[in-house]
Amino acid sequence: MNDKKYQCSIPEPKNQTLSNEEQLKKIESELTNCYSYNNGYYLYVLCPGKNITQTRVLNGFTLERNILGQRLNFINFDKNSIQERYVDGSYCLGKKGNRKTIVEYSCLIENVTTPMVISITEVECVYHIKWQIPAICKHQSFVDWNLPKTIRCCADIIQENETTRKKIQENELQKDIELMNKEEKSTK
């Protein structure tokens, strides 16, 4: 197809008798590990449903450790996406408030067998981190990912203009900040 290589699969039918929240809690309870990602500067550690941290290590010495969120206070289920908001992170001098993180679980890349980070952005101490964790891709929210008896094909290599990708990430993060600000105002 178009001189590109594609990987195709047919998903297995899923049991969808649980609510979104019940199914996510069940999946997260089966995840016994925390997941880490090192971008070369910071080490990020996500313990799904519990907390997320950021640590700066240089030559084996911890220089800085930030809690990006230590309490889950909001979950949003969307078609092909689950967002969890973690709050009560470490104090952030630039914003004069505590750090917050939106963790978005996405299932974008076929045949990923180990958890991976797709993107990390930060604006005013609000972090947006996209993870692909294979076990969470089994959740019923990923309808396009889990359509039974439907052939699904993904290009082996997804190329994206870096400028376009950054603009999309910035827009997504700005929407997250606006949503969080609205919810904070409505709870006061």
Contacts in CASP RR format, 6 or more apart in sequence:
PFRMAT RR
TARGET T0000
AUTHOR 0000-0000-0000
METHOD contacts of the structure
MODEL  1
MNDKKYQCSIPEPKNQTLSNEEQLKKIESELTNCYSYNNGYYLYVLCPGK
NITQTRVLNGFTLERNILGQRLNFINFDKNSIQERYVDGSYCLGKKGNRK
TIVEYSCLIENVTTPMVISITEVECVYHIKWQIPAICKHQSFVDWNLPKT
IRCCADIIQENETTRKKIQENELQKDIELMNKEEKSTK
1 153 0 8 1.000
4 155 0 8 1.000
4 156 0 8 1.000
4 157 0 8 1.000
5 155 0 8 1.000
5 156 0 8 1.000
5 157 0 8 1.000
6 153 0 8 1.000
6 154 0 8 1.000
6 155 0 8 1.000
6 156 0 8 1.000
7 110 0 8 1.000
7 111 0 8 1.000
7 153 0 8 1.000
7 154 0 8 1.000
7 156 0 8 1.000
8 151 0 8 1.000
8 152 0 8 1.000
8 153 0 8 1.000
8 154 0 8 1.000
9 110 0 8 1.000
9 111 0 8 1.000
9 151 0 8 1.000
9 152 0 8 1.000
10 149 0 8 1.000
10 150 0 8 1.000
10 151 0 8 1.000
10 152 0 8 1.000
11 145 0 8 1.000
11 146 0 8 1.000
11 147 0 8 1.000
11 148 0 8 1.000
11 150 0 8 1.000
11 152 0 8 1.000
12 148 0 8 1.000
13 148 0 8 1.000
13 149 0 8 1.000
14 138 0 8 1.000
14 140 0 8 1.000
14 146 0 8 1.000
14 148 0 8 1.000
16 140 0 8 1.000
18 26 0 8 1.000
18 140 0 8 1.000
20 77 0 8 1.000
20 139 0 8 1.000
20 140 0 8 1.000
20 141 0 8 1.000
21 75 0 8 1.000
23 139 0 8 1.000
23 140 0 8 1.000
24 75 0 8 1.000
24 77 0 8 1.000
24 82 0 8 1.000
24 136 0 8 1.000
24 139 0 8 1.000
27 135 0 8 1.000
27 136 0 8 1.000
27 138 0 8 1.000
27 139 0 8 1.000
28 48 0 8 1.000
28 49 0 8 1.000
28 136 0 8 1.000
30 135 0 8 1.000
31 48 0 8 1.000
31 133 0 8 1.000
31 135 0 8 1.000
31 136 0 8 1.000
34 45 0 8 1.000
34 46 0 8 1.000
34 47 0 8 1.000
34 48 0 8 1.000
34 50 0 8 1.000
35 45 0 8 1.000
35 46 0 8 1.000
35 47 0 8 1.000
35 48 0 8 1.000
35 115 0 8 1.000
35 131 0 8 1.000
35 133 0 8 1.000
36 43 0 8 1.000
36 44 0 8 1.000
36 45 0 8 1.000
36 46 0 8 1.000
37 43 0 8 1.000
37 44 0 8 1.000
37 46 0 8 1.000
37 116 0 8 1.000
37 117 0 8 1.000
37 120 0 8 1.000
38 44 0 8 1.000
39 117 0 8 1.000
39 120 0 8 1.000
41 56 0 8 1.000
42 54 0 8 1.000
42 55 0 8 1.000
42 56 0 8 1.000
43 54 0 8 1.000
43 55 0 8 1.000
43 56 0 8 1.000
43 57 0 8 1.000
44 52 0 8 1.000
44 53 0 8 1.000
44 54 0 8 1.000
44 68 0 8 1.000
44 117 0 8 1.000
44 120 0 8 1.000
44 129 0 8 1.000
45 52 0 8 1.000
45 53 0 8 1.000
45 55 0 8 1.000
46 52 0 8 1.000
46 103 0 8 1.000
46 129 0 8 1.000
46 131 0 8 1.000
48 84 0 8 1.000
48 103 0 8 1.000
48 133 0 8 1.000
48 136 0 8 1.000
49 72 0 8 1.000
49 84 0 8 1.000
50 70 0 8 1.000
50 72 0 8 1.000
51 67 0 8 1.000
51 69 0 8 1.000
51 70 0 8 1.000
51 71 0 8 1.000
51 86 0 8 1.000
52 67 0 8 1.000
52 68 0 8 1.000
52 69 0 8 1.000
52 86 0 8 1.000
52 101 0 8 1.000
52 103 0 8 1.000
52 127 0 8 1.000
52 129 0 8 1.000
53 65 0 8 1.000
53 66 0 8 1.000
53 67 0 8 1.000
53 68 0 8 1.000
53 69 0 8 1.000
54 65 0 8 1.000
54 66 0 8 1.000
54 68 0 8 1.000
54 127 0 8 1.000
55 62 0 8 1.000
55 64 0 8 1.000
55 65 0 8 1.000
55 66 0 8 1.000
56 62 0 8 1.000
56 63 0 8 1.000
56 64 0 8 1.000
56 65 0 8 1.000
57 63 0 8 1.000
66 89 0 8 1.000
66 90 0 8 1.000
66 99 0 8 1.000
67 88 0 8 1.000
67 89 0 8 1.000
67 90 0 8 1.000
67 99 0 8 1.000
68 86 0 8 1.000
68 89 0 8 1.000
68 90 0 8 1.000
68 99 0 8 1.000
68 100 0 8 1.000
68 101 0 8 1.000
68 127 0 8 1.000
69 86 0 8 1.000
69 87 0 8 1.000
69 88 0 8 1.000
69 89 0 8 1.000
69 98 0 8 1.000
69 99 0 8 1.000
69 100 0 8 1.000
69 101 0 8 1.000
70 86 0 8 1.000
70 87 0 8 1.000
70 88 0 8 1.000
70 89 0 8 1.000
71 86 0 8 1.000
71 87 0 8 1.000
71 88 0 8 1.000
72 84 0 8 1.000
72 85 0 8 1.000
72 86 0 8 1.000
73 85 0 8 1.000
73 86 0 8 1.000
73 87 0 8 1.000
74 83 0 8 1.000
74 84 0 8 1.000
74 85 0 8 1.000
74 183 0 8 1.000
75 82 0 8 1.000
75 83 0 8 1.000
75 84 0 8 1.000
75 85 0 8 1.000
76 82 0 8 1.000
76 83 0 8 1.000
76 85 0 8 1.000
77 141 0 8 1.000
78 141 0 8 1.000
79 141 0 8 1.000
79 143 0 8 1.000
79 144 0 8 1.000
80 106 0 8 1.000
80 107 0 8 1.000
80 141 0 8 1.000
80 142 0 8 1.000
80 143 0 8 1.000
80 144 0 8 1.000
80 145 0 8 1.000
81 104 0 8 1.000
81 105 0 8 1.000
81 106 0 8 1.000
81 141 0 8 1.000
81 142 0 8 1.000
82 104 0 8 1.000
82 105 0 8 1.000
82 136 0 8 1.000
82 139 0 8 1.000
82 141 0 8 1.000
83 102 0 8 1.000
83 103 0 8 1.000
83 104 0 8 1.000
83 105 0 8 1.000
83 176 0 8 1.000
84 102 0 8 1.000
84 103 0 8 1.000
84 105 0 8 1.000
85 100 0 8 1.000
85 101 0 8 1.000
85 102 0 8 1.000
85 103 0 8 1.000
85 180 0 8 1.000
86 100 0 8 1.000
86 101 0 8 1.000
86 102 0 8 1.000
86 103 0 8 1.000
87 98 0 8 1.000
87 100 0 8 1.000
88 98 0 8 1.000
89 98 0 8 1.000
89 99 0 8 1.000
89 100 0 8 1.000
89 101 0 8 1.000
90 98 0 8 1.000
90 99 0 8 1.000
91 97 0 8 1.000
91 98 0 8 1.000
91 99 0 8 1.000
92 98 0 8 1.000
92 99 0 8 1.000
92 125 0 8 1.000
94 124 0 8 1.000
94 125 0 8 1.000
95 124 0 8 1.000
95 125 0 8 1.000
97 125 0 8 1.000
98 125 0 8 1.000
99 125 0 8 1.000
99 126 0 8 1.000
99 127 0 8 1.000
100 125 0 8 1.000
100 126 0 8 1.000
100 127 0 8 1.000
100 180 0 8 1.000
101 126 0 8 1.000
101 127 0 8 1.000
101 128 0 8 1.000
101 129 0 8 1.000
102 126 0 8 1.000
102 127 0 8 1.000
102 128 0 8 1.000
102 129 0 8 1.000
102 173 0 8 1.000
102 176 0 8 1.000
103 129 0 8 1.000
103 131 0 8 1.000
104 128 0 8 1.000
104 129 0 8 1.000
104 130 0 8 1.000
104 131 0 8 1.000
105 130 0 8 1.000
105 131 0 8 1.000
105 132 0 8 1.000
105 133 0 8 1.000
105 136 0 8 1.000
105 137 0 8 1.000
105 139 0 8 1.000
106 118 0 8 1.000
106 130 0 8 1.000
106 131 0 8 1.000
106 132 0 8 1.000
107 132 0 8 1.000
107 136 0 8 1.000
107 137 0 8 1.000
107 142 0 8 1.000
107 145 0 8 1.000
108 118 0 8 1.000
108 132 0 8 1.000
108 158 0 8 1.000
109 116 0 8 1.000
109 118 0 8 1.000
109 132 0 8 1.000
109 154 0 8 1.000
109 158 0 8 1.000
110 152 0 8 1.000
110 154 0 8 1.000
112 132 0 8 1.000
112 134 0 8 1.000
113 134 0 8 1.000
114 134 0 8 1.000
115 131 0 8 1.000
115 132 0 8 1.000
115 133 0 8 1.000
115 134 0 8 1.000
116 131 0 8 1.000
116 132 0 8 1.000
117 129 0 8 1.000
117 130 0 8 1.000
117 131 0 8 1.000
118 130 0 8 1.000
118 131 0 8 1.000
118 132 0 8 1.000
119 128 0 8 1.000
119 129 0 8 1.000
119 130 0 8 1.000
119 165 0 8 1.000
119 169 0 8 1.000
120 127 0 8 1.000
120 128 0 8 1.000
120 129 0 8 1.000
120 130 0 8 1.000
121 127 0 8 1.000
121 128 0 8 1.000
121 169 0 8 1.000
121 170 0 8 1.000
121 172 0 8 1.000
121 173 0 8 1.000
122 128 0 8 1.000
122 173 0 8 1.000
123 170 0 8 1.000
123 173 0 8 1.000
123 174 0 8 1.000
123 177 0 8 1.000
124 177 0 8 1.000
126 173 0 8 1.000
126 176 0 8 1.000
126 177 0 8 1.000
126 180 0 8 1.000
128 169 0 8 1.000
128 172 0 8 1.000
128 173 0 8 1.000
128 176 0 8 1.000
137 145 0 8 1.000
137 146 0 8 1.000
138 146 0 8 1.000
140 146 0 8 1.000
144 152 0 8 1.000
145 152 0 8 1.000
END
